Amino acid sequence: MTDWGSVFVASVLFILLTPGMLFQIPGQHRYVEFGNFHTSGVSILVHSILYLAFMCIFLIAIGVHMYIGS
């Protein structure tokens, strides 16, 4: 049995933290903008740091594990 927890967490966080998809920090006109489908270099950097932090929290600190198989 293989551990699919890291794959699941990485996929969900990638979808949720894509700059401009749900929100963008920092936005072009405000600090946080929702659903604008635009991005900038600074927002890519911020979202990458958030992605790394959440991956560390979920995989190392909490230890999410998912075992699929019979």
N, CA, C and O atoms as a GROMACS GRO file, in nm:
protein
  280
    1MET      N    1   0.085  -0.118   0.000
    1MET     CA    2   0.000   0.000   0.000
    1MET      C    3   0.090   0.124   0.000
    1MET      O    4   0.189   0.131   0.073
    2THR      N    5   0.053   0.218  -0.081
    2THR     CA    6   0.131   0.341  -0.090
    2THR      C    7   0.058   0.455  -0.023
    2THR      O    8  -0.065   0.454  -0.010
    3ASP      N    9   0.135   0.552   0.019
    3ASP     CA   10   0.080   0.669   0.088
    3ASP      C   11   0.049   0.778  -0.015
    3ASP      O   12   0.140   0.834  -0.075
    4TRP      N   13  -0.079   0.806  -0.035
    4TRP     CA   14  -0.123   0.907  -0.130
    4TRP      C   15  -0.156   1.040  -0.063
    4TRP      O   16  -0.208   1.130  -0.129
    5GLY      N   17  -0.128   1.056   0.064
    5GLY     CA   18  -0.159   1.179   0.135
    5GLY      C   19  -0.087   1.299   0.080
    5GLY      O   20  -0.147   1.406   0.065
    6SER      N   21   0.040   1.284   0.049
    6SER     CA   22   0.117   1.397  -0.002
    6SER      C   23   0.069   1.439  -0.141
    6SER      O   24   0.066   1.558  -0.172
    7VAL      N   25   0.030   1.342  -0.224
    7VAL     CA   26  -0.020   1.374  -0.358
    7VAL      C   27  -0.153   1.448  -0.348
    7VAL      O   28  -0.174   1.547  -0.418
    8PHE      N   29  -0.241   1.402  -0.261
    8PHE     CA   30  -0.370   1.466  -0.243
    8PHE      C   31  -0.356   1.608  -0.188
    8PHE      O   32  -0.418   1.700  -0.240
    9VAL      N   33  -0.275   1.625  -0.085
    9VAL     CA   34  -0.256   1.757  -0.024
    9VAL      C   35  -0.192   1.853  -0.125
    9VAL      O   36  -0.233   1.969  -0.136
   10ALA      N   37  -0.092   1.806  -0.199
   10ALA     CA   38  -0.025   1.892  -0.297
   10ALA      C   39  -0.120   1.934  -0.408
   10ALA      O   40  -0.117   2.049  -0.451
   11SER      N   41  -0.204   1.843  -0.454
   11SER     CA   42  -0.298   1.876  -0.561
   11SER      C   43  -0.403   1.976  -0.516
   11SER      O   44  -0.433   2.072  -0.588
   12VAL      N   45  -0.459   1.954  -0.399
   12VAL     CA   46  -0.562   2.045  -0.348
   12VAL      C   47  -0.503   2.184  -0.321
   12VAL      O   48  -0.564   2.284  -0.357
   13LEU      N   49  -0.386   2.189  -0.259
   13LEU     CA   50  -0.325   2.319  -0.231
   13LEU      C   51  -0.286   2.390  -0.360
   13LEU      O   52  -0.299   2.512  -0.368
   14PHE      N   53  -0.240   2.317  -0.460
   14PHE     CA   54  -0.204   2.380  -0.588
   14PHE      C   55  -0.327   2.445  -0.651
   14PHE      O   56  -0.318   2.556  -0.703
   15ILE      N   57  -0.440   2.375  -0.648
   15ILE     CA   58  -0.562   2.431  -0.706
   15ILE      C   59  -0.609   2.552  -0.626
   15ILE      O   60  -0.647   2.653  -0.684
   16LEU      N   61  -0.608   2.542  -0.494
   16LEU     CA   62  -0.658   2.651  -0.410
   16LEU      C   63  -0.565   2.773  -0.408
   16LEU      O   64  -0.612   2.886  -0.397
   17LEU      N   65  -0.434   2.751  -0.419
   17LEU     CA   66  -0.340   2.861  -0.407
   17LEU      C   67  -0.285   2.911  -0.541
   17LEU      O   68  -0.186   2.983  -0.543
   18THR      N   69  -0.348   2.876  -0.651
   18THR     CA   70  -0.308   2.932  -0.780
   18THR      C   71  -0.342   3.080  -0.780
   18THR      O   72  -0.459   3.116  -0.761
   19PRO      N   73  -0.243   3.169  -0.800
   19PRO     CA   74  -0.270   3.312  -0.793
   19PRO      C   75  -0.377   3.355  -0.893
   19PRO      O   76  -0.367   3.326  -1.012
   20GLY      N   77  -0.478   3.424  -0.844
   20GLY     CA   78  -0.584   3.477  -0.929
   20GLY      C   79  -0.703   3.384  -0.944
   20GLY      O   80  -0.809   3.428  -0.987
   21MET      N   81  -0.688   3.257  -0.910
   21MET     CA   82  -0.799   3.164  -0.927
   21MET      C   83  -0.909   3.194  -0.825
   21MET      O   84  -1.019   3.234  -0.863
   22LEU      N   85  -0.882   3.176  -0.699
   22LEU     CA   86  -0.979   3.210  -0.593
   22LEU      C   87  -0.949   3.347  -0.534
   22LEU      O   88  -1.040   3.429  -0.514
   23PHE      N   89  -0.822   3.371  -0.507
   23PHE     CA   90  -0.782   3.501  -0.451
   23PHE      C   91  -0.639   3.530  -0.495
   23PHE      O   92  -0.568   3.441  -0.542
   24GLN      N   93  -0.599   3.655  -0.478
   24GLN     CA   94  -0.463   3.697  -0.512
   24GLN      C   95  -0.412   3.790  -0.404
   24GLN      O   96  -0.475   3.890  -0.371
   25ILE      N   97  -0.296   3.756  -0.348
   25ILE     CA   98  -0.230   3.840  -0.248
   25ILE      C   99  -0.094   3.876  -0.301
   25ILE      O  100  -0.022   3.782  -0.336
   26PRO      N  101  -0.048   3.994  -0.313
   26PRO     CA  102  -0.123   4.119  -0.314
   26PRO      C  103  -0.192   4.138  -0.449
   26PRO      O  104  -0.141   4.095  -0.552
   27GLY      N  105  -0.305   4.201  -0.445
   27GLY     CA  106  -0.380   4.228  -0.567
   27GLY      C  107  -0.325   4.347  -0.642
   27GLY      O  108  -0.231   4.413  -0.595
   28GLN      N  109  -0.382   4.376  -0.755
   28GLN     CA  110  -0.335   4.489  -0.834
   28GLN      C  111  -0.389   4.621  -0.782
   28GLN      O  112  -0.322   4.724  -0.794
   29HIS      N  113  -0.509   4.620  -0.723
   29HIS     CA  114  -0.568   4.744  -0.673
   29HIS      C  115  -0.592   4.742  -0.523
   29HIS      O  116  -0.600   4.847  -0.460
   30ARG      N  117  -0.604   4.623  -0.464
   30ARG     CA  118  -0.623   4.607  -0.320
   30ARG      C  119  -0.526   4.502  -0.269
   30ARG      O  120  -0.458   4.435  -0.347
   31TYR      N  121  -0.519   4.487  -0.137
   31TYR     CA  122  -0.428   4.389  -0.079
   31TYR      C  123  -0.470   4.247  -0.116
   31TYR      O  124  -0.386   4.165  -0.151
   32VAL      N  125  -0.599   4.217  -0.107
   32VAL     CA  126  -0.652   4.087  -0.146
   32VAL      C  127  -0.762   4.108  -0.249
   32VAL      O  128  -0.855   4.185  -0.226
   33GLU      N  129  -0.750   4.040  -0.362
   33GLU     CA  130  -0.854   4.045  -0.464
   33GLU      C  131  -0.904   3.903  -0.488
   33GLU      O  132  -0.826   3.808  -0.485
   34PHE      N  133  -1.033   3.890  -0.510
   34PHE     CA  134  -1.095   3.759  -0.526
   34PHE      C  135  -1.139   3.737  -0.670
   34PHE      O  136  -1.207   3.821  -0.728
   35GLY      N  137  -1.100   3.623  -0.727
   35GLY     CA  138  -1.146   3.579  -0.857
   35GLY      C  139  -1.120   3.673  -0.973
   35GLY      O  140  -1.207   3.691  -1.058
   36ASN      N  141  -1.002   3.735  -0.978
   36ASN     CA  142  -0.976   3.830  -1.086
   36ASN      C  143  -0.903   3.767  -1.204
   36ASN      O  144  -0.894   3.830  -1.310
   37PHE      N  145  -0.851   3.644  -1.191
   37PHE     CA  146  -0.781   3.570  -1.297
   37PHE      C  147  -0.662   3.648  -1.355
   37PHE      O  148  -0.629   3.630  -1.472
   38HIS      N  149  -0.600   3.733  -1.274
   38HIS     CA  150  -0.476   3.801  -1.313
   38HIS      C  151  -0.369   3.764  -1.212
   38HIS      O  152  -0.400   3.715  -1.103
   39THR      N  153  -0.244   3.785  -1.246
   39THR     CA  154  -0.136   3.754  -1.155
   39THR      C  155  -0.018   3.848  -1.179
   39THR      O  156  -0.014   3.918  -1.280
   40SER      N  157   0.074   3.848  -1.087
   40SER     CA  158   0.197   3.927  -1.100
   40SER      C  159   0.311   3.847  -1.038
   40SER      O  160   0.288   3.744  -0.975
   41GLY      N  161   0.431   3.893  -1.057
   41GLY     CA  162   0.548   3.825  -1.002
   41GLY      C  163   0.547   3.820  -0.850
   41GLY      O  164   0.586   3.720  -0.790
   42VAL      N  165   0.503   3.929  -0.788
   42VAL     CA  166   0.497   3.935  -0.642
   42VAL      C  167   0.393   3.837  -0.588
   42VAL      O  168   0.417   3.770  -0.488
   43SER      N  169   0.278   3.829  -0.654
   43SER     CA  170   0.174   3.737  -0.607
   43SER      C  171   0.217   3.592  -0.627
   43SER      O  172   0.181   3.506  -0.546
   44ILE      N  173   0.293   3.561  -0.731
   44ILE     CA  174   0.345   3.426  -0.749
   44ILE      C  175   0.441   3.392  -0.636
   44ILE      O  176   0.437   3.280  -0.585
   45LEU      N  177   0.525   3.485  -0.597
   45LEU     CA  178   0.617   3.463  -0.486
   45LEU      C  179   0.542   3.441  -0.355
   45LEU      O  180   0.575   3.349  -0.280
   46VAL      N  181   0.443   3.524  -0.327
   46VAL     CA  182   0.366   3.511  -0.203
   46VAL      C  183   0.291   3.379  -0.200
   46VAL      O  184   0.291   3.311  -0.097
   47HIS      N  185   0.228   3.342  -0.308
   47HIS     CA  186   0.153   3.217  -0.313
   47HIS      C  187   0.246   3.096  -0.304
   47HIS      O  188   0.208   2.993  -0.249
   48SER      N  189   0.367   3.106  -0.358
   48SER     CA  190   0.464   2.997  -0.346
   48SER      C  191   0.508   2.978  -0.202
   48SER      O  192   0.523   2.864  -0.156
   49ILE      N  193   0.529   3.087  -0.131
   49ILE     CA  194   0.567   3.078   0.010
   49ILE      C  195   0.452   3.020   0.092
   49ILE      O  196   0.474   2.938   0.181
   50LEU      N  197   0.329   3.062   0.062
   50LEU     CA  198   0.212   3.004   0.131
   50LEU      C  199   0.200   2.855   0.102
   50LEU      O  200   0.169   2.777   0.192
   51TYR      N  201   0.222   2.815  -0.023
   51TYR     CA  202   0.215   2.675  -0.062
   51TYR      C  203   0.316   2.592   0.017
   51TYR      O  204   0.282   2.487   0.070
   52LEU      N  205   0.439   2.639   0.025
   52LEU     CA  206   0.543   2.570   0.100
   52LEU      C  207   0.507   2.559   0.248
   52LEU      O  208   0.524   2.454   0.309
   53ALA      N  209   0.457   2.668   0.305
   53ALA     CA  210   0.421   2.667   0.447
   53ALA      C  211   0.309   2.568   0.475
   53ALA      O  212   0.316   2.491   0.571
   54PHE      N  213   0.205   2.569   0.392
   54PHE     CA  214   0.094   2.476   0.413
   54PHE      C  215   0.135   2.331   0.388
   54PHE      O  216   0.088   2.241   0.457
   55MET      N  217   0.222   2.307   0.290
   55MET     CA  218   0.271   2.171   0.267
   55MET      C  219   0.348   2.120   0.390
   55MET      O  220   0.330   2.006   0.431
   56CYS      N  221   0.432   2.205   0.447
   56CYS     CA  222   0.506   2.165   0.567
   56CYS      C  223   0.412   2.138   0.683
   56CYS      O  224   0.431   2.042   0.758
   57ILE      N  225   0.312   2.222   0.700
   57ILE     CA  226   0.217   2.204   0.810
   57ILE      C  227   0.140   2.074   0.794
   57ILE      O  228   0.132   1.995   0.888
   58PHE      N  229   0.084   2.050   0.676
   58PHE     CA  230   0.001   1.932   0.656
   58PHE      C  231   0.080   1.802   0.653
   58PHE      O  232   0.033   1.700   0.704
   59LEU      N  233   0.200   1.803   0.593
   59LEU     CA  234   0.273   1.678   0.577
   59LEU      C  235   0.368   1.648   0.691
   59LEU      O  236   0.384   1.532   0.728
   60ILE      N  237   0.430   1.750   0.748
   60ILE     CA  238   0.528   1.725   0.854
   60ILE      C  239   0.465   1.739   0.993
   60ILE      O  240   0.478   1.649   1.076
   61ALA      N  241   0.398   1.850   1.018
   61ALA     CA  242   0.344   1.875   1.151
   61ALA      C  243   0.221   1.790   1.181
   61ALA      O  244   0.212   1.729   1.288
   62ILE      N  245   0.126   1.786   1.088
   62ILE     CA  246   0.003   1.709   1.112
   62ILE      C  247   0.021   1.564   1.070
   62ILE      O  248  -0.030   1.474   1.136
   63GLY      N  249   0.092   1.541   0.961
   63GLY     CA  250   0.118   1.405   0.915
   63GLY      C  251  -0.002   1.343   0.845
   63GLY      O  252  -0.051   1.238   0.887
   64VAL      N  253  -0.050   1.405   0.738
   64VAL     CA  254  -0.163   1.353   0.663
   64VAL      C  255  -0.121   1.228   0.586
   64VAL      O  256  -0.022   1.232   0.512
   65HIS      N  257  -0.194   1.118   0.603
   65HIS     CA  258  -0.167   0.994   0.532
   65HIS      C  259  -0.298   0.941   0.474
   65HIS      O  260  -0.403   0.946   0.539
   66MET      N  261  -0.290   0.892   0.351
   66MET     CA  262  -0.406   0.829   0.285
   66MET      C  263  -0.357   0.701   0.218
   66MET      O  264  -0.270   0.706   0.131
   67TYR      N  265  -0.411   0.589   0.259
   67TYR     CA  266  -0.372   0.461   0.201
   67TYR      C  267  -0.487   0.408   0.118
   67TYR      O  268  -0.597   0.388   0.170
   68ILE      N  269  -0.462   0.386  -0.010
   68ILE     CA  270  -0.563   0.339  -0.103
   68ILE      C  271  -0.521   0.201  -0.152
   68ILE      O  272  -0.407   0.181  -0.193
   69GLY      N  273  -0.610   0.109  -0.148
   69GLY     CA  274  -0.581  -0.025  -0.196
   69GLY      C  275  -0.655  -0.128  -0.111
   69GLY      O  276  -0.720  -0.096  -0.011
   70SER      N  277  -0.642  -0.250  -0.154
   70SER     CA  278  -0.711  -0.355  -0.080
   70SER      C  279  -0.613  -0.438   0.000
   70SER      O  280  -0.654  -0.531   0.069
   0.00000   0.00000   0.00000
